[in-house]
Amino acid sequence: MLIRDLGCGPLEDFVRLHAPAFIHQIEIRAADDDRFARALKYVWLPNAGDDVSQRLLALGCKPRPFKLESWQTTLLPTRKL
C-alpha cells in the first residue's frame, strides 16, 4: 500500500474519529516513524482551532473546509491553498 493511500484512507478515517483519545500516541509515532509522519501529510482534517486539531495540523495534516467532527470546537477561517 502506498503511503498516500494509507494517509488519505484508513489513517484519515482513524484520525477523524479517534484523534482526541490517541493524539499523544499519534505524535509519538510520527516522531519515531518517518513513513507514518509522511502518511499524516495526506490526512485532510476540518480546519478547527481546538488543541487536538492544531496539534494534528502541526504534524502535517491538511486543513480543509469540512464540517467539524464532534470533538472539534472552533472553526477557523479557510485559507487559500
Backbone as ProteinMPNN parsed JSONL, in Angstrom:
{"seq_chain_A": "MLIRDLGCGPLEDFVRLHAPAFIHQIEIRAADDDRFARALKYVWLPNAGDDVSQRLLALGCKPRPFKLESWQTTLLPTRKL", "coords_chain_A": {"N_chain_A": [[0.849, -1.172, 0.0], [0.567, 2.187, -0.805], [2.043, 5.055, 0.786], [0.583, 7.401, 0.51], [-1.981, 6.399, -0.032], [-2.571, 5.136, 2.362], [-2.55, 7.334, 4.102], [-4.614, 9.061, 3.109], [-6.746, 7.434, 3.374], [-7.434, 4.867, 5.424], [-5.928, 5.896, 7.64], [-6.678, 8.597, 7.752], [-9.424, 8.265, 8.282], [-9.257, 7.047, 10.824], [-7.95, 9.093, 12.321], [-9.82, 11.192, 12.13], [-11.941, 10.135, 13.519], [-10.938, 9.281, 16.029], [-8.955, 10.94, 17.123], [-8.797, 12.634, 19.541], [-8.539, 10.77, 21.652], [-6.198, 9.487, 21.008], [-4.14, 11.274, 20.416], [-1.669, 11.762, 21.67], [-0.274, 9.339, 21.257], [-0.235, 9.357, 18.475], [1.415, 11.56, 17.973], [3.826, 10.638, 19.112], [4.342, 8.385, 17.503], [4.617, 9.616, 14.998], [6.956, 11.059, 15.422], [8.78, 9.034, 15.705], [8.621, 7.417, 13.446], [9.212, 7.731, 10.199], [7.731, 7.073, 7.891], [5.101, 6.959, 8.847], [4.825, 9.624, 9.664], [5.017, 10.867, 7.138], [2.687, 9.837, 5.965], [0.724, 11.113, 7.466], [0.681, 13.607, 6.304], [-1.059, 13.411, 4.227], [-3.52, 13.336, 5.305], [-6.649, 14.764, 5.487], [-8.228, 17.285, 7.288], [-10.899, 18.788, 9.093], [-10.782, 22.302, 9.336], [-10.027, 23.487, 12.244], [-9.848, 25.157, 15.459], [-9.286, 23.983, 17.903], [-7.276, 22.365, 20.473], [-6.404, 19.671, 19.861], [-6.832, 19.504, 17.077], [-5.072, 21.525, 16.204], [-2.644, 20.439, 16.984], [-2.559, 18.218, 15.31], [-2.509, 19.468, 12.808], [-0.032, 20.677, 13.031], [1.542, 18.451, 12.779], [1.345, 17.989, 10.137], [-1.066, 17.354, 8.905], [-3.641, 18.232, 6.583], [-5.497, 21.211, 6.445], [-8.931, 21.57, 5.752], [-12.02, 22.887, 4.406], [-14.192, 21.413, 5.791], [-17.114, 19.985, 7.377], [-17.123, 20.203, 10.898], [-15.768, 17.687, 13.065], [-17.299, 15.827, 15.75], [-15.736, 16.18, 18.04], [-14.319, 18.459, 17.612], [-14.103, 21.978, 18.172], [-13.961, 24.702, 17.337], [-14.325, 26.463, 14.413], [-12.017, 27.518, 12.039], [-11.157, 30.327, 9.926], [-11.12, 29.697, 6.435], [-8.178, 29.131, 4.637], [-6.637, 30.115, 1.608], [-5.326, 27.692, -0.54]], "CA_chain_A": [[0.0, 0.0, 0.0], [1.331, 3.431, -0.857], [1.872, 5.927, 1.951], [-0.514, 8.319, 0.194], [-3.245, 5.679, 0.109], [-2.792, 4.933, 3.787], [-2.851, 8.628, 4.711], [-5.913, 9.618, 2.723], [-7.76, 6.393, 3.555], [-7.683, 4.41, 6.79], [-5.353, 6.771, 8.666], [-7.561, 9.761, 7.863], [-10.641, 7.827, 8.982], [-8.909, 6.862, 12.228], [-7.676, 10.399, 12.927], [-11.045, 11.989, 12.238], [-12.834, 9.53, 14.51], [-10.357, 8.949, 17.331], [-7.788, 11.766, 17.452], [-8.653, 13.082, 20.933], [-8.108, 9.68, 22.526], [-4.906, 8.935, 20.59], [-3.244, 12.306, 19.907], [-0.318, 11.582, 22.212], [0.334, 8.215, 20.552], [-0.016, 9.799, 17.097], [2.61, 12.414, 17.991], [4.998, 9.788, 19.367], [4.59, 7.562, 16.314], [5.109, 10.492, 13.937], [8.34, 11.414, 15.73], [9.632, 7.838, 15.625], [8.422, 6.651, 12.207], [9.142, 8.66, 9.07], [6.633, 6.693, 6.982], [3.859, 7.4, 9.484], [4.818, 11.091, 9.572], [4.683, 11.226, 5.749], [1.28, 9.488, 5.728], [-0.11, 12.152, 8.081], [0.614, 14.759, 5.396], [-2.163, 13.163, 3.3], [-4.778, 13.35, 6.066], [-7.408, 16.008, 5.428], [-8.881, 17.495, 8.569], [-11.621, 20.055, 9.17], [-9.935, 23.396, 9.818], [-10.564, 23.895, 13.539], [-8.889, 25.803, 16.339], [-9.095, 23.301, 19.182], [-5.913, 21.903, 20.727], [-6.094, 18.432, 19.131], [-6.732, 19.846, 15.655], [-3.848, 22.29, 15.995], [-1.527, 19.501, 17.105], [-2.559, 17.412, 14.083], [-2.057, 20.33, 11.721], [1.418, 20.845, 13.219], [2.168, 17.221, 12.296], [1.285, 17.968, 8.68], [-2.409, 17.125, 8.346], [-4.041, 19.364, 5.746], [-6.785, 21.797, 6.81], [-9.912, 21.685, 4.674], [-13.277, 23.478, 4.887], [-15.195, 20.371, 6.0], [-17.909, 20.052, 8.604], [-16.335, 19.793, 12.049], [-16.052, 16.436, 13.752], [-17.977, 16.105, 17.021], [-14.769, 16.557, 19.058], [-13.732, 19.761, 17.272], [-14.95, 23.006, 18.78], [-13.895, 26.031, 16.752], [-13.984, 26.51, 13.001], [-11.128, 28.622, 11.672], [-11.379, 30.795, 8.561], [-10.438, 28.904, 5.41], [-7.062, 29.769, 3.939], [-6.476, 29.664, 0.228], [-4.185, 26.796, -0.669]], "C_chain_A": [[0.899, 1.241, 0.0], [1.047, 4.284, 0.373], [0.714, 6.89, 1.729], [-1.861, 7.643, 0.42], [-3.583, 5.417, 1.577], [-3.227, 6.238, 4.442], [-4.228, 9.146, 4.374], [-7.029, 8.583, 2.822], [-7.93, 6.045, 5.016], [-7.085, 5.294, 7.879], [-6.219, 8.012, 8.85], [-8.846, 9.398, 8.606], [-10.376, 7.687, 10.482], [-8.72, 8.207, 12.933], [-8.966, 11.179, 13.13], [-12.012, 11.424, 13.269], [-12.246, 9.473, 15.918], [-9.216, 9.849, 17.792], [-7.715, 12.193, 18.921], [-8.126, 11.991, 21.87], [-6.685, 9.218, 22.23], [-3.884, 9.982, 20.159], [-1.815, 12.132, 20.425], [0.409, 10.449, 21.484], [0.636, 8.576, 19.099], [1.256, 10.65, 17.025], [3.885, 11.59, 18.213], [5.353, 8.979, 18.126], [5.145, 8.413, 15.175], [6.567, 10.877, 14.167], [9.289, 10.24, 15.515], [9.611, 7.13, 14.279], [8.208, 7.608, 11.038], [7.999, 8.331, 8.113], [5.286, 7.13, 7.556], [3.734, 8.918, 9.399], [4.469, 11.547, 8.161], [3.227, 10.928, 5.441], [0.349, 10.545, 6.328], [-0.271, 13.364, 7.172], [-0.484, 14.605, 4.342], [-3.52, 13.124, 4.004], [-5.412, 14.728, 5.938], [-8.232, 16.109, 6.695], [-9.683, 18.785, 8.516], [-10.768, 21.112, 9.855], [-10.516, 23.962, 11.107], [-9.453, 24.427, 14.435], [-8.669, 25.126, 17.669], [-7.682, 22.723, 19.27], [-5.541, 20.668, 19.903], [-5.933, 18.723, 17.648], [-5.435, 20.585, 15.361], [-2.613, 21.397, 16.096], [-1.414, 18.631, 15.854], [-2.079, 18.23, 12.888], [-0.553, 20.575, 11.82], [2.185, 19.61, 12.754], [2.093, 17.091, 10.777], [-0.057, 17.648, 8.079], [-2.851, 18.396, 7.622], [-5.409, 19.902, 6.171], [-7.692, 21.935, 5.588], [-11.215, 22.235, 5.233], [-14.402, 22.439, 4.988], [-16.008, 20.691, 7.245], [-17.052, 19.517, 9.753], [-16.745, 18.409, 12.538], [-16.653, 16.785, 15.115], [-17.009, 16.561, 18.116], [-14.11, 17.903, 18.787], [-14.678, 20.87, 17.719], [-15.007, 24.327, 18.028], [-13.486, 25.959, 15.289], [-13.114, 27.737, 12.741], [-11.458, 29.087, 10.248], [-10.559, 29.957, 7.581], [-9.348, 29.733, 4.765], [-7.031, 29.261, 2.523], [-5.218, 28.836, 0.138], [-3.472, 27.019, -1.969]], "O_chain_A": [[1.881, 1.304, 0.74], [-0.049, 4.242, 0.931], [-0.052, 7.166, 2.652], [-2.773, 8.238, 0.994], [-4.746, 5.474, 1.974], [-4.162, 6.253, 5.242], [-4.943, 9.624, 5.255], [-8.151, 8.846, 2.388], [-8.503, 6.824, 5.778], [-7.683, 5.429, 8.947], [-6.466, 8.434, 9.98], [-9.3, 10.152, 9.467], [-11.166, 8.148, 11.306], [-9.266, 8.429, 14.014], [-9.179, 11.764, 14.192], [-12.819, 12.165, 13.831], [-12.98, 9.603, 16.898], [-8.563, 9.529, 18.786], [-6.634, 12.115, 19.505], [-7.348, 12.277, 22.781], [-6.032, 8.627, 23.091], [-2.854, 9.624, 19.588], [-0.857, 12.338, 19.679], [1.581, 10.59, 21.133], [1.651, 8.147, 18.551], [2.074, 10.478, 16.121], [4.902, 11.831, 17.564], [6.52, 8.896, 17.742], [6.048, 7.977, 14.461], [7.332, 11.007, 13.211], [10.459, 10.43, 15.182], [10.496, 6.323, 13.996], [7.147, 8.218, 10.909], [7.364, 9.242, 7.581], [4.427, 7.617, 6.821], [2.661, 9.439, 9.097], [3.712, 12.503, 7.99], [2.587, 11.695, 4.722], [-0.701, 10.838, 5.758], [-1.27, 14.076, 7.269], [-0.805, 15.564, 3.64], [-4.549, 12.903, 3.364], [-4.781, 15.74, 6.245], [-8.857, 15.138, 7.122], [-9.216, 19.778, 7.959], [-10.105, 20.828, 10.853], [-11.397, 24.821, 11.068], [-8.271, 24.178, 14.198], [-7.925, 25.647, 18.5], [-6.984, 22.609, 18.262], [-4.465, 20.631, 19.307], [-4.991, 18.235, 17.023], [-4.771, 20.295, 14.367], [-1.644, 21.591, 15.362], [-0.311, 18.341, 15.391], [-1.325, 17.731, 12.052], [0.126, 20.669, 10.797], [3.352, 19.712, 12.376], [2.703, 16.193, 10.196], [-0.196, 17.663, 6.856], [-2.476, 19.502, 8.011], [-6.375, 19.142, 6.252], [-7.253, 22.367, 4.522], [-11.49, 22.066, 6.421], [-15.44, 22.579, 4.341], [-15.642, 21.547, 8.05], [-16.35, 18.517, 9.607], [-17.906, 18.014, 12.438], [-16.525, 17.919, 15.577], [-17.424, 17.265, 19.037], [-13.412, 18.431, 19.652], [-15.898, 20.723, 17.654], [-16.028, 25.011, 18.084], [-12.413, 25.448, 14.966], [-13.435, 28.846, 13.168], [-11.985, 28.309, 9.453], [-9.432, 29.562, 7.881], [-9.562, 30.887, 4.394], [-7.363, 28.104, 2.262], [-4.171, 29.213, 0.664], [-2.479, 26.348, -2.251]]}, "name": "protein", "num_of_chains": 1, "seq": "MLIRDLGCGPLEDFVRLHAPAFIHQIEIRAADDDRFARALKYVWLPNAGDDVSQRLLALGCKPRPFKLESWQTTLLPTRKL"}
